[in-house]
Amino acid sequence: MNGSQLSMKADTLAVVVLPELGGKIASLRWLPRDVELLQSPLTDYTARDMTMGFEESDASGWDECLPSVAACSLRTPRGPVRVPDHGDFWRLPWSCEQTGNEIRMKATGAGLPLQMERRLSLRDDTLRVEYRVENISDQPIEYAWSAHPLFAVDPEDRVQLPESVKTVRVEGSAGDRLGAKGTGHSWPRTKSAAGEAIDLSLAGRIGDGIGDKVFAQSPLEGWAAIVRPKRGVRIEVGFDPRQMPWLGLWLCYGGWPQGMARRQQCVALEPCTAPMDSLAEAIEQRSARNLAPGKFDSWAMQVRVQAVAGS
């Protein structure tokens, strides 16, 4: 890894953070079996700029998407703003202070005057991430946020959601496998646009060319998980559905990025504030968060990793 890095280690988990590369959580390793839980880099780590696409980076680990996931153009009281792909913050260097198994981090957006703070704390089998987003301007700001942890998966691993989740809606699907944006599907078993029976909870192989982004309303139970029997581990993401009312699911088995030598084999469990990737669309649909001058929003999520019976 290039540049400075910070690390934390607890009973069963170890974490590596890269402050200069968007404050990326580059590694979340489960120590009992020495298993890396995050998608490995598709290319070498390199410096970011404010216009590159996410596919031009390493496209790995855990980043934060703020103030939008998709690139979009906005009209604001300060004039027009172009928000880049996956937002500003994965591109920016973050200031960091570490005390033991706690890292406090801060960065200020380039397009919209938002300041984001994260506090990472590692205890036993759980990584907790606390967030604070502040409007540091004298004008209101609308934003959307999504966590972006890319969890590595093996074929036949399972995405596990509470039984209360019955349906999902398509944001995008490689080759229109699930149909156009806005198409609804039952969870987990449904049919592709071509009529083929599929199980959305079952991880595929990198040769499948699958890249599906869907949204579900956040379950009241406040969790989503990945069960990895071959690795003997279960990864559960916990969150407050009142603060994060939507759950994005990125199911990628070789379907992205197109035209690249290496492709993702991962599932992202993404608590988020809006049921679409574009902030411009969220504003239009009245799903964006609105921050008055000098005000802030705060929330938290956690990742708990435990052993399960496996091969």
Secondary structure, DSSP 4 states (H G I P E B T S, - for coil): --S--EEEE-SSEEEEEETTTTTEEEEEEETTTTEE-BPPPSS------SS--GGGS---SEEEEBS-SB-EEEEETTEEEEEPTTBSTTTS--EEEEETTEEEEEEE-SSS-EEEEEEEEEETTEEEEEEEEEE-SSS-EEE--EEEEEEE--TT-EEE--TT--EEEEEEEGGGTT-STT-EEESSEEE-TTS-EEETTB---GGG-EEEEEEEEPPTT-EEEEEETTTTEEEEEEE-TTTS-EEEEEEEEB-SSTT-SS--EEEEEEEESSSSSBHHHHHHTT-SEEE-TT-EEEEEEEEEEEE----
